[in-house]
Amino acid sequence: MLRMLWSRLLGVIPLLFIVTVIVFGLIFLVPGDPAVTLAGENATEERIDEVRSNLGLDDPVVVQYGRWVGDAVQGDFGTSLFSSAKVTDLVGGRFTTTIVLTAGALVFALAVGVPAGVLAASKRGSWVDRLVTLGATTGVALPSYFLAMLLILFLAIRNSWLPATGYVPFGDDPAEWAKSLVLPSIALGSSGAAVTARQLRSSLIDVFAQDYVRTARAKGMRSHTVVLKHALKNAAIPVVTVLGLQISFLLGGTVVIEQIFGIPGLGQLAITAVTEGDLPLIQGIVVVATLVVIGVNLIVDLMYGYLNPKVRAR
């Protein structure tokens, strides 16, 4: 397993290099003189020179890239052009909120998708299977923002069971913090639950047809024991792949969900940064999001090694 970990970490290096080149190159995609564009309309020459100096645009491109990477490795992504605050502080203040929201959506996806997939596969061809399949298809097709509005309408406005919008920090009130995350987590994680249920159902049906599962049942082993002890571990390998992809989609989905529910996370910060053309802040958000996705993919690879010993030998 350790050998596999080192192999995956070495494979990340070229990917990080490509990502840093692309993120750094964003500044050169700004039409015209980046300093003039980023300084805003009616900016004075002093302001334009200040922006150019802050971004180091007077130096050669290689020097600019090396300096930017060196600072980024130390956690310094520069200063926001509009708030004059450190990008690291702005991103760090919102990062935890987005990760908590993503984790809540993932927990919902697993809590709903796994039992639904197991139940549908165990009752293949029955009305239960058809109901789960219908629900999963609806969950995949239903946009998260539309589901979010339905949840707000029926569970917050009409019945007042949960807050419609807003976010309460955990340190202020843990109970209200949990309540403020319920609706956003459901809206964000519904698609993941549907995909997980469909993938697990399909995978379990294939595993149920294997000889060792039929042998276990022929010996009189109980159905839930066969599923949990023998079938589920082997059927989980394709599901792990789906979950790895779903986490990336969940992170992207926070942009819309945070805006709808008024949650001060990275998604809301990204919209503000793009609207204001705050390039250093955009670069910092992209790098942090990329590192999270790379970390998730690394965890998925390690889970492959745990579930399938053949992968460890590669």
Secondary structure, 3 states (H helix, E strand, C coil): CHHHHHHHHHHHHHHHHHHHHHHHHHHHHCCCCHHHHHHCCCCCHHHHHHHHHHHCCCCCHHHHHHHHHHHHHCCCCCECCCCCCEHHHHHHHHHHHHHHHHHHHHHHHHHHHHHHHHHHHHCCCCHHHHHHHHHHHHHHHCCHHHHHHHHHHHHHHCCCCCCCCCCCCCCCCHHHHHHHHHHHHHHHHHHHHHHHHHHHHHHHHHHHCCHHHHHHHHCCCCHHHHHHHHHHHHHHHHHHHHHHHHHHHHHHHHHHHHHHHCCCCHHHHHHHHHHHCCHHHHHHHHHHHHHHHHHHHHHHHHHHHHHCHHHHCC
